[in-house]
Amino acid sequence: MRRPTIIKRSGSSTSRIKDSQVIKKLERLGDRPRKREWTMLNLLPSFLWRQPSMRPADNQHHTVWLFDNTAYQRVTLKTPGQSRSWHAEVVACVFRKDSRKDISAIVATIADLIGLDGEVGTERETRHRMAERLRPFLHHVASAHLMMLETPLPNNTTLIQQIGPTDSNGITSQVVTTGSRQITDGTSLQSSLRGWAGKVSMNTIFAGPEGWLVISDIDDTIKYTKTSESTGILRTTFAEEPTPIPGMPELYSHIHRELVPAWFYLSASPYNLYPFLRSFIHAHFKPGTLILRDSSWLDVSELIKSFTVNTMEYKMSRIDKIRRWFPQRQVLCIGDSTQKDPEAYAEIYRKHPDWIKVIWIRKVTDIPHLEEQNSPERFKAAFHGVPDTIWRVFEDPDEMASLVEGLRLHSNPYISQKVKKVLKGQTEK
């Protein structure tokens, strides 16, 4: 008899089989024919099929998301003090408003999978919450659509730029340039879609070439998600109110006060969860750029797979992009032990040892079946060749707070030399 398909992960064989069964049930709910149609179109050479005509997105027929971002200045060989233009990657998604309104069957299936019996709140409120968070997974995307982006600048002018067209997944991603000399490091500007009465907007934080930069995972690093179990992912993502990991909001506030870094939140979650995760970060942590996975829009089962399939390769590619934007910044990476954060961060350090200054890994002890992930052997193998002074595994966020000031002192070349001498037991005359 053929064995059940199992997604590779640590934990008991029973939990792995259960994960496979959950994914199969969710796959049966997906819009499979439409997904296959798009796959076939993407495989065809462009000269064999006609591109759809490009049209503007409009408020009556479409829902649009603009993702917050961080602007950067390209490092060149220009003379010191010469002004540089600002650049930022603008990501937008466009959906059709009239698509997939009835989601009661999917809500009922997920409620059954997670054993919804009222303990996460009244059943009516919980099912309403589930429906709201599921909708972005079920909307049909709108390809070949254009938008106009307005950005008010400090010199009392407005920059207007076209973004798009969206691709077959309803997404457009492009780098725009402001070129304004009035914008300084730390400035925050809000851009909005022209003609939408400010209903769709994004925030851009302008970060200079130097200083600190934090790359933080989300799930089970700062947010309780239970990524080791399929039902845990479904429950914490759709049924429950998001819960921050105790002590992490305080630690991140301390990091922000001491280092004033640019913040990047990197998760293997699909783009469909952007509004949900953005609200969570703004409620408990310092705002920054949220980078999520471009996954299937019409298949909820892809949510489970995104947490476990090729996460290391995905995160490394996104971190490489961040490095191209900020090659001179000092980087602190923060992750957890549930998936591949130790291995991904260690590999990035091996590639760019002068860029990655610190790696902190939260050892997750409040989720079952993580004995293998939390073993000393796992961390020793993951960080092979990485100096002990670079990486640290912790359980209590409070124990990391005392290390933050040391990072600030070491970022100052003059103070850094004094600190090193003190650490070596030397004194200055």
QUINOR-V696421 format. One record per pair of residues at least 4 apart in sequence whose ideal C-beta (glycine too) atoms are under 7 Angstrom apart, sorted by the first residue. I is the first residue (numbers start at 1). J is the second residue. D is the distance in Angstrom with one decimal. If there is no record, write none. Layout:
<<I | J | D> <I | J | D>>
This chain:
<<4 | 17 | 5.7> <4 | 20 | 5.1> <5 | 20 | 5.4> <6 | 16 | 4.8> <6 | 17 | 6.5> <6 | 20 | 5.2> <7 | 19 | 6.0> <7 | 20 | 6.7> <7 | 305 | 6.8> <7 | 308 | 5.4> <7 | 309 | 7.0> <9 | 16 | 6.5> <9 | 228 | 7.0> <9 | 308 | 5.5> <10 | 369 | 6.7> <10 | 370 | 6.9> <10 | 372 | 4.4> <10 | 373 | 5.5> <11 | 15 | 4.6> <11 | 16 | 6.3> <11 | 228 | 5.9> <11 | 369 | 3.5> <12 | 369 | 5.8> <13 | 17 | 6.4> <14 | 18 | 6.4> <15 | 19 | 6.4> <15 | 229 | 6.3> <15 | 369 | 5.9> <16 | 20 | 6.7> <17 | 21 | 6.5> <18 | 22 | 6.5> <18 | 230 | 6.9> <19 | 23 | 6.5> <19 | 230 | 4.2> <20 | 24 | 6.5> <21 | 25 | 6.6> <22 | 26 | 6.5> <22 | 113 | 5.7> <22 | 230 | 4.1> <22 | 231 | 6.3> <22 | 304 | 6.7> <23 | 27 | 6.2> <23 | 230 | 6.6> <23 | 301 | 5.0> <23 | 304 | 5.3> <23 | 305 | 6.9> <24 | 28 | 6.9> <25 | 109 | 6.4> <25 | 113 | 6.5> <26 | 300 | 5.0> <26 | 301 | 3.6> <26 | 304 | 7.0> <27 | 299 | 6.9> <27 | 301 | 4.4> <29 | 105 | 6.9> <29 | 106 | 5.2> <29 | 109 | 6.0> <29 | 300 | 6.3> <30 | 35 | 6.8> <30 | 298 | 5.9> <30 | 299 | 3.7> <30 | 300 | 6.6> <30 | 301 | 6.2> <31 | 35 | 6.2> <31 | 298 | 4.2> <32 | 36 | 6.3> <33 | 37 | 6.5> <34 | 38 | 6.8> <34 | 298 | 5.9> <35 | 39 | 6.5> <35 | 296 | 6.3> <35 | 298 | 5.6> <35 | 299 | 6.2> <36 | 40 | 6.4> <37 | 41 | 6.6> <38 | 42 | 6.3> <38 | 168 | 5.4> <39 | 43 | 6.6> <40 | 44 | 6.8> <41 | 49 | 6.5> <41 | 168 | 6.4> <42 | 168 | 6.0> <44 | 48 | 4.8> <44 | 49 | 5.2> <51 | 144 | 6.7> <52 | 143 | 6.3> <52 | 144 | 4.4> <53 | 144 | 6.8> <54 | 144 | 4.9> <54 | 146 | 5.7> <54 | 165 | 4.8> <55 | 144 | 6.7> <55 | 145 | 5.8> <56 | 145 | 6.8> <56 | 146 | 5.2> <56 | 147 | 6.9> <57 | 62 | 4.5> <57 | 64 | 5.6> <57 | 94 | 5.0> <57 | 142 | 6.7> <57 | 145 | 4.4> <57 | 147 | 5.3> <58 | 62 | 6.0> <59 | 196 | 5.4> <59 | 199 | 6.9> <61 | 96 | 6.7> <61 | 97 | 5.7> <62 | 94 | 5.4> <62 | 95 | 6.5> <62 | 96 | 6.4> <62 | 97 | 6.1> <62 | 142 | 5.8> <63 | 95 | 4.5> <63 | 97 | 5.7> <63 | 139 | 6.9> <64 | 92 | 6.2> <64 | 93 | 7.0> <64 | 94 | 5.3> <64 | 147 | 6.7> <64 | 193 | 6.3> <64 | 200 | 4.9> <65 | 92 | 6.5> <65 | 93 | 4.6> <65 | 274 | 6.1> <66 | 92 | 5.3> <66 | 200 | 5.7> <66 | 201 | 6.3> <66 | 202 | 3.7> <67 | 91 | 4.2> <67 | 202 | 6.2> <67 | 274 | 6.4> <67 | 290 | 6.7> <68 | 202 | 5.2> <68 | 203 | 4.6> <68 | 287 | 6.8> <68 | 289 | 6.2> <68 | 290 | 6.6> <69 | 88 | 4.8> <69 | 89 | 5.8> <69 | 90 | 6.5> <69 | 202 | 6.7> <69 | 204 | 5.5> <69 | 289 | 5.3> <70 | 88 | 6.9> <70 | 205 | 5.1> <70 | 207 | 5.4> <70 | 262 | 5.5> <70 | 288 | 6.8> <70 | 289 | 4.6> <71 | 86 | 4.5> <71 | 87 | 6.4> <71 | 88 | 4.0> <71 | 204 | 5.3> <71 | 206 | 4.5> <71 | 207 | 6.8> <72 | 87 | 5.9> <72 | 207 | 6.3> <72 | 325 | 4.1> <72 | 326 | 5.9> <73 | 84 | 4.1> <73 | 86 | 6.0> <73 | 208 | 6.4> <73 | 209 | 5.6> <74 | 84 | 6.5> <74 | 87 | 6.4> <75 | 209 | 5.4> <75 | 327 | 5.8> <75 | 328 | 6.0> <78 | 82 | 4.6> <78 | 84 | 6.9> <83 | 181 | 4.9> <85 | 177 | 5.3> <85 | 178 | 6.8> <85 | 179 | 4.3> <86 | 177 | 6.9> <86 | 178 | 4.5> <86 | 180 | 6.8> <86 | 183 | 5.8> <86 | 206 | 5.9> <87 | 175 | 5.4> <87 | 177 | 5.3> <88 | 175 | 7.0> <88 | 176 | 6.0> <88 | 204 | 5.5> <89 | 173 | 6.2> <89 | 175 | 5.3> <90 | 149 | 6.7> <90 | 163 | 5.5> <90 | 174 | 5.9> <90 | 176 | 5.3> <91 | 171 | 7.0> <91 | 173 | 4.8> <92 | 147 | 6.3> <92 | 163 | 5.8> <92 | 172 | 5.2> <93 | 170 | 5.5> <93 | 171 | 5.2> <93 | 271 | 6.5> <94 | 141 | 6.7> <94 | 142 | 4.3> <94 | 145 | 4.9> <94 | 166 | 5.1> <94 | 170 | 5.0> <95 | 99 | 7.0> <95 | 139 | 3.9> <95 | 140 | 6.8> <95 | 141 | 5.8> <95 | 142 | 6.2> <95 | 170 | 6.2> <96 | 139 | 6.5> <96 | 140 | 4.9> <96 | 142 | 5.3> <99 | 139 | 5.1> <99 | 140 | 3.8> <100 | 138 | 3.9> <100 | 139 | 5.9> <100 | 140 | 6.7> <103 | 107 | 5.8> <103 | 131 | 5.7> <103 | 134 | 5.5> <103 | 135 | 6.6> <103 | 138 | 5.7> <104 | 108 | 6.2> <105 | 109 | 6.4> <106 | 110 | 6.3> <106 | 134 | 5.9> <106 | 300 | 6.5> <107 | 111 | 6.1> <107 | 127 | 5.6> <107 | 130 | 5.0> <107 | 131 | 5.4> <107 | 134 | 6.6> <108 | 112 | 6.4> <109 | 113 | 6.4> <110 | 114 | 6.3> <110 | 130 | 6.4> <110 | 234 | 5.5> <110 | 238 | 6.0> <111 | 116 | 3.9> <111 | 127 | 6.6> <111 | 130 | 6.9> <113 | 231 | 6.0> <113 | 234 | 6.1> <114 | 231 | 5.2> <114 | 234 | 5.3> <114 | 235 | 4.5> <114 | 239 | 6.0> <116 | 123 | 6.6> <116 | 126 | 6.4> <116 | 239 | 6.5> <118 | 122 | 6.7> <118 | 123 | 5.1> <120 | 126 | 5.4> <120 | 239 | 5.2> <120 | 240 | 5.3> <121 | 125 | 5.0> <121 | 126 | 4.9> <122 | 126 | 6.8> <123 | 127 | 6.1> <124 | 128 | 6.5> <125 | 129 | 6.4> <126 | 130 | 6.4> <126 | 239 | 5.4> <127 | 131 | 6.4> <128 | 132 | 6.6> <129 | 133 | 6.5> <129 | 239 | 6.8> <130 | 134 | 6.0> <130 | 238 | 4.6> <130 | 239 | 5.7> <131 | 135 | 6.7> <133 | 237 | 6.8> <133 | 238 | 5.0> <133 | 276 | 5.7> <134 | 138 | 6.4> <134 | 238 | 6.3> <134 | 300 | 7.0> <135 | 139 | 6.4> <136 | 272 | 4.2> <137 | 272 | 4.8> <137 | 297 | 6.8> <137 | 300 | 5.1> <138 | 298 | 6.8> <141 | 169 | 5.7> <141 | 170 | 2.7> <141 | 297 | 5.4> <142 | 166 | 6.4> <142 | 170 | 5.3> <143 | 166 | 5.4> <143 | 167 | 6.2> <143 | 168 | 5.1> <143 | 170 | 6.0> <144 | 165 | 4.8> <144 | 166 | 6.4> <145 | 164 | 5.9> <145 | 165 | 6.1> <145 | 166 | 4.9> <146 | 162 | 6.1> <146 | 164 | 3.9> <146 | 165 | 5.5> <147 | 163 | 5.2> <147 | 164 | 5.6> <147 | 193 | 5.5> <148 | 160 | 6.1> <148 | 162 | 5.8> <148 | 193 | 6.9> <148 | 194 | 3.9> <148 | 195 | 7.0> <149 | 161 | 5.0> <149 | 163 | 5.3> <149 | 191 | 5.4> <149 | 193 | 6.6> <149 | 194 | 7.0> <150 | 158 | 5.7> <150 | 160 | 5.6> <150 | 191 | 6.3> <150 | 192 | 5.6> <150 | 194 | 4.8> <151 | 158 | 6.8> <151 | 159 | 4.4> <151 | 178 | 6.9> <151 | 189 | 6.1> <151 | 191 | 4.2> <152 | 158 | 5.3> <152 | 189 | 7.0> <153 | 157 | 5.1> <153 | 158 | 6.8> <153 | 159 | 5.8> <153 | 180 | 5.0> <153 | 182 | 6.3> <154 | 182 | 4.0> <154 | 183 | 6.2> <155 | 180 | 6.7> <155 | 182 | 4.5> <159 | 178 | 6.1> <160 | 194 | 6.5> <161 | 176 | 5.3> <163 | 172 | 5.8> <163 | 174 | 6.1> <164 | 172 | 4.7> <165 | 172 | 6.5> <166 | 170 | 5.1> <166 | 171 | 5.9> <166 | 172 | 4.7> <167 | 171 | 5.7> <167 | 172 | 6.8> <169 | 294 | 6.5> <169 | 297 | 6.2> <170 | 297 | 6.8> <171 | 294 | 6.5> <178 | 183 | 6.5> <183 | 187 | 5.0> <183 | 206 | 5.4> <185 | 206 | 6.3> <185 | 207 | 6.5> <185 | 208 | 3.6> <186 | 206 | 6.8> <187 | 206 | 4.4> <188 | 203 | 6.1> <188 | 204 | 7.0> <188 | 205 | 5.2> <189 | 204 | 5.1> <190 | 201 | 5.4> <190 | 203 | 5.5> <191 | 201 | 6.4> <191 | 202 | 5.5> <191 | 204 | 6.4> <192 | 196 | 6.7> <192 | 198 | 5.0> <192 | 200 | 6.3> <192 | 201 | 4.0> <193 | 200 | 4.4> <196 | 200 | 5.0> <203 | 287 | 6.9> <205 | 262 | 7.0> <207 | 262 | 4.0> <209 | 326 | 6.8> <209 | 328 | 4.8> <210 | 328 | 5.4> <210 | 329 | 6.5> <211 | 260 | 6.8> <211 | 261 | 6.7> <211 | 329 | 5.8> <212 | 259 | 4.1> <212 | 261 | 3.8> <212 | 329 | 6.5> <212 | 330 | 5.2> <212 | 332 | 6.5> <212 | 411 | 6.7> <213 | 261 | 5.4> <213 | 262 | 4.7> <213 | 264 | 6.9> <213 | 326 | 5.5> <213 | 329 | 4.1> <213 | 330 | 6.9> <213 | 331 | 5.0> <214 | 255 | 6.5> <214 | 261 | 4.6> <214 | 263 | 5.4> <214 | 264 | 6.8> <214 | 332 | 5.0> <214 | 334 | 6.7> <215 | 264 | 5.0> <215 | 266 | 5.8> <215 | 319 | 6.2> <215 | 322 | 6.6> <215 | 331 | 6.3> <215 | 333 | 4.9> <216 | 221 | 6.3> <216 | 222 | 6.4> <216 | 265 | 5.4> <216 | 334 | 4.6> <217 | 221 | 4.0> <217 | 266 | 6.3> <217 | 267 | 6.5> <217 | 334 | 6.7> <217 | 335 | 4.2> <217 | 336 | 6.1> <217 | 341 | 5.5> <218 | 222 | 5.8> <218 | 223 | 5.3> <218 | 265 | 5.6> <218 | 267 | 4.1> <218 | 269 | 6.9> <218 | 277 | 6.4> <219 | 223 | 5.9> <219 | 225 | 3.8> <219 | 227 | 5.2> <219 | 267 | 6.1> <219 | 269 | 6.7> <219 | 307 | 6.9> <220 | 224 | 6.9> <220 | 225 | 5.2> <220 | 227 | 5.5> <220 | 336 | 4.7> <220 | 338 | 4.8> <220 | 364 | 5.3> <221 | 245 | 7.0> <221 | 334 | 6.2> <221 | 335 | 5.5> <221 | 336 | 4.3> <221 | 362 | 5.6> <222 | 244 | 6.1> <222 | 245 | 5.6> <222 | 248 | 4.7> <222 | 285 | 6.3> <223 | 242 | 5.7> <223 | 244 | 6.2> <223 | 245 | 6.8> <223 | 280 | 6.1> <224 | 236 | 6.1> <224 | 243 | 4.4> <224 | 245 | 6.1> <225 | 233 | 6.3> <225 | 236 | 5.0> <226 | 232 | 2.8> <226 | 233 | 6.4> <226 | 236 | 5.7> <226 | 367 | 5.5> <227 | 233 | 6.1> <227 | 307 | 4.8> <227 | 338 | 4.9> <227 | 339 | 6.2> <228 | 232 | 6.9> <228 | 338 | 5.7> <228 | 367 | 5.4> <228 | 369 | 5.7> <228 | 370 | 6.1> <229 | 233 | 6.9> <230 | 234 | 6.6> <230 | 304 | 5.0> <231 | 235 | 6.0> <232 | 236 | 6.2> <233 | 237 | 5.7> <233 | 303 | 6.8> <233 | 304 | 5.9> <233 | 307 | 6.2> <234 | 238 | 5.8> <235 | 239 | 5.1> <235 | 240 | 6.0> <236 | 240 | 5.3> <237 | 273 | 7.0> <237 | 303 | 6.9> <242 | 280 | 4.4> <244 | 248 | 5.9> <244 | 249 | 5.4> <244 | 284 | 4.5> <247 | 251 | 6.0> <247 | 396 | 6.6> <247 | 397 | 3.4> <247 | 398 | 5.7> <248 | 252 | 6.2> <248 | 397 | 5.3> <249 | 253 | 6.4> <249 | 284 | 4.7> <249 | 285 | 6.0> <250 | 254 | 6.5> <250 | 397 | 7.0> <251 | 255 | 6.4> <251 | 397 | 4.2> <251 | 400 | 5.9> <251 | 401 | 6.0> <252 | 256 | 6.4> <252 | 285 | 5.2> <252 | 286 | 6.0> <253 | 257 | 6.5> <254 | 258 | 6.3> <254 | 401 | 5.2> <254 | 404 | 5.6> <255 | 259 | 5.5> <255 | 261 | 6.7> <255 | 404 | 5.5> <256 | 260 | 6.6> <256 | 261 | 6.9> <256 | 286 | 4.9> <258 | 404 | 4.8> <258 | 405 | 5.9> <258 | 408 | 4.6> <259 | 404 | 6.9> <259 | 407 | 6.3> <259 | 408 | 5.8> <262 | 288 | 6.9> <262 | 326 | 6.9> <262 | 329 | 6.9> <263 | 286 | 5.3> <263 | 288 | 2.7> <264 | 288 | 5.7> <264 | 289 | 5.0> <264 | 291 | 6.4> <264 | 322 | 5.9> <265 | 281 | 6.1> <265 | 288 | 5.8> <265 | 290 | 4.8> <265 | 291 | 6.9> <266 | 291 | 4.9> <266 | 315 | 5.9> <266 | 318 | 5.7> <267 | 277 | 6.9> <267 | 292 | 5.7> <268 | 293 | 5.4> <268 | 306 | 5.1> <268 | 307 | 5.5> <268 | 311 | 4.6> <268 | 314 | 6.1> <269 | 273 | 4.8> <269 | 277 | 6.5> <269 | 292 | 5.3> <269 | 293 | 6.3> <269 | 306 | 6.3> <270 | 292 | 6.3> <270 | 293 | 5.2> <270 | 295 | 3.5> <270 | 302 | 6.3> <270 | 303 | 6.0> <270 | 306 | 5.3> <271 | 292 | 4.8> <271 | 293 | 6.8> <271 | 294 | 5.9> <271 | 295 | 6.8> <272 | 297 | 6.6> <273 | 277 | 5.2> <273 | 292 | 6.7> <274 | 278 | 5.8> <274 | 290 | 6.6> <274 | 292 | 6.0> <275 | 279 | 6.4> <276 | 280 | 6.7> <277 | 281 | 6.3> <277 | 290 | 6.1> <278 | 282 | 6.2> <278 | 290 | 5.8> <279 | 283 | 6.2> <280 | 284 | 6.5> <281 | 285 | 4.9> <281 | 287 | 6.6> <281 | 290 | 6.6> <282 | 287 | 5.7> <291 | 318 | 5.3> <293 | 306 | 5.2> <293 | 314 | 6.2> <295 | 302 | 4.7> <295 | 306 | 5.1> <296 | 302 | 4.2> <301 | 305 | 6.7> <302 | 306 | 5.9> <305 | 309 | 4.8> <307 | 339 | 6.8> <308 | 339 | 7.0> <310 | 314 | 5.6> <311 | 315 | 6.1> <311 | 339 | 5.2> <311 | 340 | 5.0> <312 | 316 | 6.3> <312 | 340 | 3.9> <312 | 343 | 5.5> <312 | 344 | 4.6> <313 | 317 | 6.5> <314 | 318 | 6.7> <315 | 319 | 6.1> <315 | 344 | 4.6> <316 | 320 | 6.3> <316 | 344 | 5.4> <316 | 347 | 6.2> <316 | 348 | 6.1> <317 | 321 | 6.9> <318 | 322 | 6.7> <319 | 323 | 6.5> <319 | 348 | 5.2> <320 | 324 | 6.8> <321 | 325 | 7.0> <322 | 326 | 6.3> <323 | 327 | 5.8> <323 | 352 | 6.2> <323 | 355 | 6.0> <327 | 355 | 6.9> <330 | 357 | 4.7> <330 | 411 | 6.1> <331 | 355 | 5.6> <331 | 356 | 5.1> <331 | 357 | 6.0> <332 | 357 | 6.5> <332 | 358 | 4.6> <333 | 345 | 4.5> <333 | 356 | 6.3> <333 | 359 | 4.8> <334 | 360 | 4.9> <335 | 341 | 2.7> <335 | 342 | 7.0> <335 | 345 | 6.1> <335 | 361 | 5.6> <336 | 341 | 5.8> <336 | 361 | 6.4> <336 | 362 | 4.3> <336 | 364 | 5.3> <337 | 342 | 6.8> <337 | 361 | 6.0> <337 | 362 | 6.8> <337 | 363 | 5.2> <337 | 364 | 5.2> <337 | 370 | 6.6> <337 | 373 | 4.7> <337 | 374 | 5.4> <338 | 364 | 5.3> <338 | 367 | 6.9> <338 | 370 | 6.6> <338 | 373 | 6.2> <340 | 344 | 5.3> <341 | 345 | 5.9> <341 | 361 | 6.2> <342 | 346 | 6.1> <342 | 361 | 5.3> <342 | 379 | 6.1> <342 | 382 | 3.9> <342 | 383 | 6.6> <343 | 347 | 6.3> <343 | 382 | 4.8> <344 | 348 | 6.5> <345 | 349 | 6.5> <345 | 359 | 4.7> <346 | 350 | 6.6> <346 | 382 | 5.3> <346 | 383 | 4.9> <346 | 386 | 5.2> <347 | 351 | 6.6> <348 | 352 | 6.2> <348 | 356 | 5.9> <349 | 353 | 5.8> <349 | 356 | 4.3> <349 | 359 | 6.6> <349 | 386 | 5.4> <349 | 390 | 6.3> <350 | 385 | 6.4> <352 | 356 | 6.0> <358 | 390 | 6.4> <358 | 407 | 6.4> <359 | 390 | 5.8> <359 | 391 | 4.1> <360 | 392 | 5.6> <360 | 394 | 6.3> <360 | 400 | 6.2> <361 | 391 | 6.9> <361 | 393 | 4.8> <362 | 394 | 6.2> <363 | 374 | 5.4> <363 | 393 | 5.2> <363 | 394 | 6.6> <363 | 395 | 5.0> <364 | 370 | 5.8> <365 | 395 | 6.1> <370 | 374 | 5.2> <371 | 375 | 6.6> <372 | 378 | 6.5> <373 | 378 | 6.0> <376 | 380 | 6.0> <377 | 381 | 6.3> <378 | 382 | 6.2> <379 | 383 | 6.1> <379 | 393 | 5.7> <380 | 384 | 6.9> <383 | 391 | 5.1> <386 | 390 | 5.3> <386 | 391 | 5.7> <394 | 399 | 5.6> <394 | 400 | 5.5> <403 | 407 | 6.6> <404 | 408 | 6.8> <405 | 409 | 6.4> <406 | 410 | 6.2> <407 | 411 | 6.5> <409 | 415 | 4.9> <409 | 416 | 6.6> <409 | 419 | 5.3> <410 | 416 | 4.7> <410 | 419 | 6.4> <412 | 416 | 5.9> <413 | 417 | 6.9> <415 | 419 | 6.1> <416 | 420 | 6.4> <417 | 421 | 6.5> <418 | 422 | 6.5> <419 | 423 | 6.3> <420 | 424 | 6.4> <421 | 426 | 4.2> <421 | 428 | 6.6>>
